[in-house]
Amino acid sequence: MFPERFSNLPPYAFPRLRALLDAHAPGGPVTHMSIGEPKHAFPAWVGEVLAANVAEFSKYPPNDGTPELRAAITGWIARRYGVELDPATQVMPLNGTREGLYNAAMALCPETKSGQQPTVLIPNPFYQVYAVATVSVNAEPVFVNATQETGHLPDYGALPAEVLDRAALAYICSPANPQGAVADRDYWERLIALAEKHDFQILADECYSEIYRDTPPPGALQVAREMGADPERVVIFHSLSKRSNLPGLRSGFVAGGPESLARIKQLRNYAGAPLPLPIQRVSEKVWADEGHVVENRALYAEKFAMADRIFGNVPGYAPPQAGFFLWLPVEDGETAALKLWQETGVRVLPGAYLSRDTAAGNPGKGYIRVALVAPAKETEQGLTRIRDCLFGQ
């Protein structure tokens, strides 16, 4: 029998979107702006590297990643954040960060905390794997609304001491999906100090860290090291999907303290799947190259400026600091998404599909998420149709 705790999970966002829209004909040329699948070109040499190493599909790949890939990842962390990590004990390649964000809970969440059921702190809205990972380890999810009043980041420090004392893990996404908010150094310092006080670990989802307007977002591991925090306090997750436009490569990494990584690696030994060697060889080269990342960021900067121009006069519009989503305020996200589809053919995601109902309400209900991943001309046309249809500008 399917475990009851999974039966209480809401439908996943995109099947739910199909149920909302697909019974209705689109009102114009279909424009997909609901899924965050990067469409910019990845480096041209990726295919050459893959072809040169295709024979290695005949080998079982090393569980912990090749020494070369681990060195490439820790080299990137050192250049980006100024943090030196041991490639042998403090990093592991992932089949995309979703695998890591789920398995970290499996590997790191204790069965009890302070003699009670542990809690896992989750921003609301959130990436849905955070919730299913929490349910899988039989912990209590605590959804903390991230609203305009809190800078679109969760204020975990406002939780009762009893909840924090039971906290085992806290998920945090910066830059935030869907709102595009960035945790600055002050935010990280407060959160890390809170984690030190109440003895929980921070799982920092930093997948969008390389798509920003002007200033590179600070990293959780970077700030923790500057503070002299427990080396096991923060575990970070990164991906080549957004940074390098390689969502189909399914390549990312997890990094943190050696004890945490040892437990995550041990879980993979029994239940995980390492990246195929040709994928690892490509990843080695991609993490070592920064030129294509700069070019990619410039393309998103053009779209940021485009969105600001198109929505600048819309009440409540907040330019995203980073990432590639717009979090647009509407009266009701489902109603707006259906209206857009039926009248224009533009497909967006209701914000409520990314968040949970709480005593304070559903923080996503009055928003739609719009992905800025298509080529510039298509993006501009889609954004203009959204504005004209929903805001009458």
Secondary structure, DSSP 8 states (H G I E B T S, - for coil): ---HHHHTS---HHHHHHHHHTTS--SSS-EE-SS----S---TTHHHHHHHTGGGGGS---TT--HHHHHHHHHHHHHHH-----TTTSEEEESSHHHHHHHHHHHH--S-BTTB--EEEEEES--THHHHHHHHTT-EEEEEE--GGGTTS--GGGS-HHHHHHEEEEEEESS-TTT-----HHHHHHHHHHHHHHT-EEEEE-TTTT-BSSS----HHHHHHHHT--TTSEEEEEEHHHHSS-GGG--EEEE--HHHHHHHHHHHHHH-----HHHHHHHHHHHH--HHHHHHHHHHHHHHHHHHHHHTTSTT----SBSSEEEEE-S-HHHHHHHHHHHH-EE-EEGGGGS---TT--TTTTEEEEE--S-HHHHHHHHHHHIIIII--
